[in-house]
Amino acid sequence: MKKKLMALLLAVSMVASLPTAALASTESTETEMAEKTAEKHVELLKIGTTRAADAFNIMTEEGSYGKMNYNSFCAAPYIQRGQDGVLEPFIMTDWEIADDQTSLVATFATDQGITWHDGEPFTIDDVIFSLEYMINVKQSSYITGMTTVEKIDDKTVKINFDGPKAFGVLNSMAKFTYIYPKHIWEGIEDYKAYTGEDAMIGCGPYKVTDIDQDAQVVTYEKVADTYLGREIMVDKVQVRSYDSHDSLVMALKNGEIDAMYDYSNSLDSSMQPSITGVEGLDAGMSTNTGNFQLVFGFNVAPTNDLEFRKAVSKALDYELLAATIGGADGEIAGTGIVSSAVQGFNPDLPKNAQDVEAAKAILDEAGYADTNGDGLREMPDGSEMDVLVTPQYNSTRSALYARIAEILIQNLADVGVKASLDEESVRNSDYCTEFRKSGQYELYIGYTSPGVATFDSAFMYMTPNPANPWGTCNITEFNEKYDALVSSGSQEEYNAILQELQVMAADNVIGIGLCWDKAYFPYRTDKIGGWINFTGFGAINAETWYSLYTK
């Protein structure tokens, strides 16, 4: 101790004895470096979205505030995903999974000076409260199988599961689950209805400082210069909501905003020409990890018949579908359905291919014949066949879904199968949701978002499971294999199982990938640099706040 004190005194005396010019030079250099650092910071980042500024509740994922939190923003996630889709630490700084996967020990950043946005300290009690709230009150599908939480010390907890589910639950939690402030939410059961101003308080790197609902602009400011040991390079963020992608792109081209963020709603491929070749604008193109797909209903005929499903897979015009969905960059999907951009993609499976004559032959062999000579096939028992085509309800993509349905109906007509559009589902969002949940759909046109594709995969929508109660596949081997996927213990095991699932899905035609398209999330490059375009998600992501700089 004495040696350290003497060394410190010596160092002070040496600095005191430096010439004034040298001290001035040192101070000047430090000032210069500080100024250069300040110049690199982005003082204001302006983001455009079509999500309305109408909900500010950390417990929900609604509105522009809720969707921005997918980017480790105001709400601090337990863990996040990196550019390659692999799990990364965040407020949960480390974890160790038990060999049997029935528990894990997690360490949290409770010793790094993080506070809630109202000034209250972030503690391990908040961690325990948040997890128990998700288990007992929210009963969140993200943490299905999590049972209890035990405190080990002020930084560490043990999380228990009802089976070998630790790795799977971690993957489901990434990006979408957050720490909640116990001092605000304790005792509140109806979390969706709570509208107090403190409902939006989180402990992430940014906080809300202004809400202009008339102008649909929300302003956020960084809470400190650094967060979890990293320098925050964007001082202030404004998120402006637009009523359409057309108006958003116009604002982007005019320089009113710097980038687009809309979670899974990238620009439609038809808009690609309007953002390509524009000076100072990057189209933000990447291969979409999500995909459009056709899901077969297994509870009703004829879609519960493998031969009928095989015929449909041969009847579709995949070149037209790829061009319709993906434009010039659209790619015909493989028979394994899932995008080539996801981890665990099986490259050995062939691409979808249209063969109208083969489709007709399959239908003939399976007994779907035109018994009355009207040019349309009947069911094998002689009854009329009219297959219902139900598009997912989506206000942003309604025209695209309508066109996909039109192509499917025409392709089926070309092989003698009558199909009709589910017009009520097109008109009525609530009806479409309830009809899907009923499991009585026949041909359902849907979309796997990039977030779902990362772990749960497109197959989540096809098999019955806690995250998707309207899946109808009744093939036991497939459903068990899917259960094994979401219960996998490592990325390597996950990849191997997903490859097997793709083979099984192709063999049984459980669904059909309609296109592997590109995602377009454009951003300006004339004034700001350091953009990192996450595959399928765009340039606004968990790295944005630390990577950008002013040119």
N, C-alpha and C positions, 0 to 999 in steps of 0.2 A: 504494500500500500504506500509506504514512504517513497519507494522508487518511482511509482507512478506519479505521485504528487510532485517530486523533484523534476521529473521529465516535463510535466505540465508547466511548472514555473519557468523552466528553462525555455520552453517554446514561447511562452508569453514574453519573456525578456528579449528574445531574438526578434520577435515581431516589433516590439517597441523600439528596438535599436535600428530598424531598417530606415534608410533615407526617406524623406517625405516624398520624393519623386517616385520611388519604388512603390510606396504605399498607394500613391495616387494612381500609378499605372495598374496596380492590382485591382483597385476599386473600379477603375475605368473598364478593365477587361471583364470583371464580374457584371458590371452594369450593361456592357455591350452584349454579353451572353444572355442576360436576362431579357434584354430587348429583342434579341433574335428569337428566343424561345416564345416570347409574347407574340411576335409577328407570325410565327408558324401556327398559332392557335386559330381555330375557326370561331370568330366571335358569335356568329349566328348561322345556324344551319336550318334551312327552310325545307320542310318535307310536305309533299302532297299525298293525300289518300282519299278514298271514297267512303271511308268509315266515318260516320257522323260523330260530332263532338257532343254526345248526348248521355254518356254514362261515365261516372267517375267513382268506381267501386273496386277496390283491390281484390275483392272476393270473386269478381266475375271477369269475363273476357270480352265484355261488350264495348262497342264504340271505338273511337280512335285511341283513347287512353288504354283500354283493355288490350287491343291488338299491339300497341307499341310496347307493352310490357313483355311481349314474347322476345324482345331484344335486350333483356337484362337492363331495363331502363329505370322506371320509378320503383316497381316492385322487384325485390331481389329474389331470383330463383334459387332453389337449392343447388342445382347444377344446370349447365347449359351445354350446347353442342358447338363444336368447332366447325371450321370450314369443311372438313372432311366428314362431318356427321358424327364424329366420335365424342363420347362424353368428356366434359371438362369441368373442373371444380369451379364453384362460384362462392356463394355464402357457405355452402358445405365445402370445406377446403380439402377434405380427404375422407376416404372411406375404405373399409376392409370387409369383404364379404366372407361369411363363414363357409367352410367347405361344403356343408350340406345346403347352403343357400337359404336357410330358414331365418337368418338374422344377418345384420351388418352393424358395424361400429362406425359412426360418423363423427367427424370433427368439424366444428363451425368457427367462423371468424368473429367470435365474441370478444376477442382480445385485441382487435384492430381499430378500436375507437369509433366504430360505426354506430350511428344513432338513427332513431326514427326521425322523420322529417319535422316532427314537432319538438325535437330536442331530447326525447326520452332515450336512454341507452338501450341498445340491442343486447339481449341476454339469452342464455340458454333456456330460460323459462319461456321466452317467445317461441323458441324452436319446438319445445315440447308441446306448448299450447297449440301451435299451428298444425303439427302432425296429428294430435288428438282431435282437433277441430275437423280436420279432413276425414278422419276415421269415423267419428261419432256424429257430427252434425252435417257436413257436406256429403259424407259417404261418397267421396270422389272416386270416379272410375279410374283416375290416374294412379291411385294407390290401392287397387283391389288386391286383397291378400295381406295388407299390412294390419297388424292386430294391436300391438302395444308398443309403448316407447318408455325406455328406462334411462334415467339420468345417471351418468357415470361421474362426471365432474362438470366444472363451469364451461367447458368447451366441447364436451363429448356426450353422446347418447348412444344407446343400443336400440335398434329398431328390429322388432320381431315380426315374422310373417307366418301365415298358416300353412305354408308349404315351401318348396324350393323356388321362391319367387323374387329374391332380392335383386338380381341383375335386371330382370324384366321390369320390375316396378321402378327402378332407377331410370331406365330408359323411357318409361311412360311419363315420369315426373319431369324429365329434362325440358327446360324452357317454359313449361306450362304450369308449374306449381311454385308457390311463393311462400315466404315467411310472412306471417301476420302479426301485427302488434297486439299483444295480449291486453294491454291497458285500454285498448279501444274496443276490441271485439268480444271480450269476455262477457258472457251473459246475453249476447245477441244471437238468437236462434234463427230468425228470418233474415239471413244475411243479404238476400237479393233485394229485399224491400228497404234496407237501411240506406238513407240518403243524407246522413250528416256530412258536413264538410270534411270531417276527419276520416271518412270512408276511403279516401284516396291516399292516405298517408302510408308510405312505404319506407324502406331503408336502402333503396337502390341509389345509383350515382346521380340521379336527377329527381327533381321535385317540381310539381306544378306551381307556377307563380301567377298565372293569369288565365282566365277562361272568358273568351268573347264568343258567346253562343250565337249572337246575331251574325257575326262575321265568320263563325265556325273556325275560329283560330284558338289554339291552346298553346301557351308558352311554358316552357320548362327551362330550369336553370340547374347547372351542376351544383352539388352540395358541398364540394371541396375540390382542391386542386388535384388530389389523387384519390383513388378508390381501390382497395385491396392491393395496394402497392404499385398501381399503374397510374401514370399521368393522364388526366382527362384532357383531351385536346379540343373538344367542342364545348365552348362556354355556355351557349344558350341554344335551345332548339325550339322552333315553331312548327307546329303541325297544323296544316290547313286542310279542311275537308271540302271536297268537290262533289258535285252531283253526278258526275260521269267521268269515265276515263278520257273522253274527248276533251272536256274542259281542263282536266288535269294536265294532259299532254300539251295543250295550248299554253298553259301557265308555265310549264317546264321549258318550252321552246322560247317563250318570251323572257325567261330569266326570273320569273316571279318566285319560283321555287328551285331548289337545287337537286332534288331527287324524289323518286316515287317509292312509296311503301304501301302495300295493300295485302300483306300476308300471303295468302294463297291465290289471290286474284291478280295474276300478272296481266299485262295488256293482251288483248286478243291478237292473234297472229295477223289479222287483217289490218292492224294498225302499225305493223312492223315497218312498212315503207315510210310512214310519217316520222319515224324516229331514227331512220338510217340515213347517213350522209349529211346530217345537220351539224354545222360547225359548233364545236364546244359541247356536243352531246354524245354520250355513249349509250347505245341501245340497252346495255345491261343484259345481254343475252347469255343464257346458260341452259344446259339440258335440264328439263324439268324432272325432278325426282318423283313428282306425282304423275298421275296419268288419268285419262278418261277411259272408262270401261263400261262394258255391258255386263250386268249381273243377272243371272237366271234365277227365277223363283222355283224352288223345289217343292212347294206345297200344292201346286196346281198343275194340271195338264194343259198344254203338251210340254211345258218347259221342264217338267220333272223327268222327262224321257231323254236318256243319253243320246239316242239316235237323232231325235229332233234337234238337240243342242249341237250335235256334230253337223247336221245339215245347215243350221244357221251360221255356224262358223265358216262353212264353205260358200255360203250365199253372199256374204258381205263384200262390198267393193272397198277394199282397204286402201287403195290408192286415192280414191275419192275422199274417204274419211280422213286420211292423213293430210290431204290438201285442204280440206274443209276446216279441220281442227288446228293444224299446225302451219298452214300456208306453205310457202316455199321451203321452209325449214322443217316441216313435218316429216316424221319417219314412221313407216309401217311398224306396228308393234309386233313383238314376238308372241308365240303361243303360251309363254309362261306369264303373260300379262304385265308383270311389274317392270318399271322403267329400267333401262340399262344404266342409269345413273346411281342406283342404290347399291349399298353394300350387300353382297350376297346374291347379286344378279347372276343368273345361269346363262352363260354365253353359248351353250351347246344346243339350245332349243331353236327350231326354225322360226322364221317369220310367218305371220299369217299370210294366206294366199287365197284369192277367190277362185272357185272352181264350180261354176253354176251347174254343169252337167253332173258333177259328183254329188252336189247337194240334192238334185232331183232324184238321182239313183238311190241315195240314202233314204229319202222320204218314201220312194216307191217300195223299197224293201221293208221299211218299218210299218207299212200299211196306211200311210197318209195318201189316199188316192182321191182323184176327182170322180166321185161316184155318180154325180148327176149331170156331168158334162158342162158345167157353167164356167170352167176354167180355173176353179178354186178347189183346193184339196179339202177333204173332210177329215175328221178324226178317225182313228182306226175302228171305232164302234159305229161310224156312219154319221155321227152328229156334226153339226156345223162347227167350223174352227175359225175363230177370230181372236188373234193374239193381241193382248193389250201392251202397248209401248208407253212406259211411264218415264218421262224425263225428270231428273232432279229439279226441284224448284230453286231457281237462282235468278234474281232480278238483273244482275250484271251480265249473265251469260244466257239469258232467255232466248235470244235469237239464235245463238249457236246450238243450244240444246234442241231447239225446234228444227233446225236444219239437220242435225244428226238423226233425229227421229224420222224426218222425211226420207232420208237416205235408207235407213233400216227398213221402213215400210215398203219403199219401192223395191229394194233388193229382195225382200221376202215375196213380194208380188211376182217378181220375175221367176220364182221357182214354184209359184202356185199357192203360196201361203198368204191368206188374208191377215193383215195386221192393222190395228187402229190406234190412233193417238189417245192417250188418257187426258182428255181436255180439262177435266175437273182438277187434276193435279197440276196442270199448267197454270190454271187460274188461281188456285187456292193453296197457299203455302201450308196452312194448318191441315188441310185435307191430305195433301201430298205426304206430309210427315206421318199422319195417323195411318194412311193406307200402307205406307212402307213398313211401319211398325206391325201392322196386322199380318205381314208375311204373305199376303195374297197377290202380290205383284207377279207379273210373268216375265217381261223384259224391262229391266230397270237401267236407265242410262244415268251413270253417276261419275263421280270424280274423287280420286284419292288425293288429298292435299299433300304438299311436301312434308308437313309435320307428321302426318299419319304414316306416310310412306317410309319415313326414316326408321321406324321400328315396327309398328303394328302392321304395316304393309297394306296393299290393296285387298288382301285376303281377309282383313278384319271385317269388310263389308259383306263377305260371302258366307262366313261361318258364324253360328250362334256363339256369342261370347259376352262377358259382362260389359265390354265397351261398346258393343253393337248388338242389341237384343233382336234386331230385325234381320239378321243373317239367316238364311233358310237351308243352306247345304246340309243334307242329312247323311252324307257319306262318312261313316264313323272313322275310318282310317285318316281321312283328310282333316276332320275336326280334331282328332287326337294329335295329329302332327302339328296343327296350328297351336294347340295348347302347349306342345313341347317348344314351339318357337318362342312364345311369349314367356316361357319359363326357362329359357336357355340361360346358361351360366357364364357365357363369355361371348365376345364378338365372333370368335372363330366358330363356336358351336352354333350361334345364330345364323351365320352365313351358310353353314352346311345344311341346316334344316330348311332355310328359305329356298335353297337350290332344289331340295327334294320336293318342297311344296309346289314349286313352279312346274316340275315334271308331272306331279299328280293333278294339278289344275289343268294342264294341257291334255292329259289323257282322259280326264272326266269332263272337260269343257265346262268347268264350273263358272267361268266368266270369259269375257273376251276383251283384250286390250284394243281399244279403238284407234289409238295413236300414241306415239311417243313424241311429244311436242317440245318446244322450247319455251322457257320463261323469259319475259321481257320486263325488266324493272329499270327504266332509263334513269340516268343521272348526268349532271353537268360536270365537265372537266376543265372549263376555262378558268375558274377561280379557285377551285378546291381540288386537292390531290389526295392520294392515300386511300382511295376507294378499294374495298375488298368485296368482290361480287360472289356471294355464297351461292353455290349451285342450287337452283330451284327457289331461292329465297330473295336474292337481290342484294343490293349494296347497302341497305339499311339492315344492320344485324348487330350482334353482340360486340363486334370488333369496331364498329363505326366510331364510337365515342373516343377511342384511343388511337385510331390510325389516321384520321383525317388531319390535314394541315392546309393553311392558306398559301396559295402559290405567290 
